[in-house]
């Protein structure tokens, strides 16, 4: 479709949506209702504008309508204009989901970097540096797990949770050098996973805490790992939406 045809079709969609907005106003006025809380001379132009905008959102963003089927596109734009309120709400939800997905992807990259740095710290650095790396990895991973709850793309969500599981493995491997911080971080991630209703990751954290219980760590760390595992299992948290 050439540029001139594209602009022409945009005009057709916008005009159809505006007509739909006007129809919505007339339907409300005919039954004694008010579509918008303005006088008629203000609400009619507003209905035209809102209908036009809703048609553009519905046709070009939400439905990605095949514009070669002109009749279908026109009548869909008309319907979007008539029901502009739910279209705008759906558009807002779409934008929110897109932003959440972008934030989660950015956070996932940070988790991957922190996990790598933690692994290097465990292999080469002193306990104090390992403690700092564990805390940073735990915080960013818990945040990623929480953000993944609002990601709608199942493939992306699986990738985010796989990166979170690798971070859990990295933290568990640091128990020998930073036992307290490692257990605390595992607990934080486990609670986030339980809250996000991510059963597989929750079980992975629980397995890591049980490994700490069966390790050569001191009695206090073993007791804390056992206590945190129990708290994660018995927690009844509201799922993040």
C-alpha positions, 0 to 999 in steps of 0.5 A: 500500500502506497503512502497516499493510499495509507494516508487515505485509509487513515482518513477513512478509519478516523472518519468512520470512528468519528461517525461511530462517536457521533452515533454513540452520542445520538443513541444516548441523547435519544434515550435521555442520557448523556454520553459525556458530562458536557453541554451538547455543543461541547460533547458532540465534538468530543464524541467525534474526537474520541471516536476517531481516536478509538478507531485508530487505536482499535484498527492499527494497534489492538487488532492490526486489521487487514486494511485491504479488506476495506469494508471490514476495516470501516465497520470495525472502526465504526464499532470502535468509535461507538464503544470508544470507552472500552477501546481506550481502556484496552489500549491503556492495558496494552501500553501498560503491558508493553512497558512492563515487558520492556522493564522486565527485559531490562531487569533481566539483563541486569540479573544476568550481569549480576549473576555473572559477577557473583560467580566471578566473585565466589571464585576469586574474591573475599567474603565481603565482596561476595556478600555485596554481590549476593545482596545485589543479585538477590535484590534484582532477581526478586524485582525481576520475578515480581515484574514477570507477573505482569508480562503476558508473552509466555515465551518471554516470561519463561526466559525471565524465570529461567534467568531467575533460576540461574541467579538462584543457583549462583546465590546457592553456590555462594553459601560457603562465603556468604551464608547469611546473605545467601539464605536471606536472598534466597528467601526474598526470591522465594517469597517473590516467586510465591507471590507471582504464583511461579510454582516452578521457581518457588520449588527451585528456591525451596530445593536450594534452601534444603541443600543449605540445610544438608550442607556443612554450614553452621547450625544457625544457618541451617536453622535459618534455611529451614525456617525460611523454607517453612515460611515460603511454603506456608505463606499465603500472599495475594498474587501480583497482577 
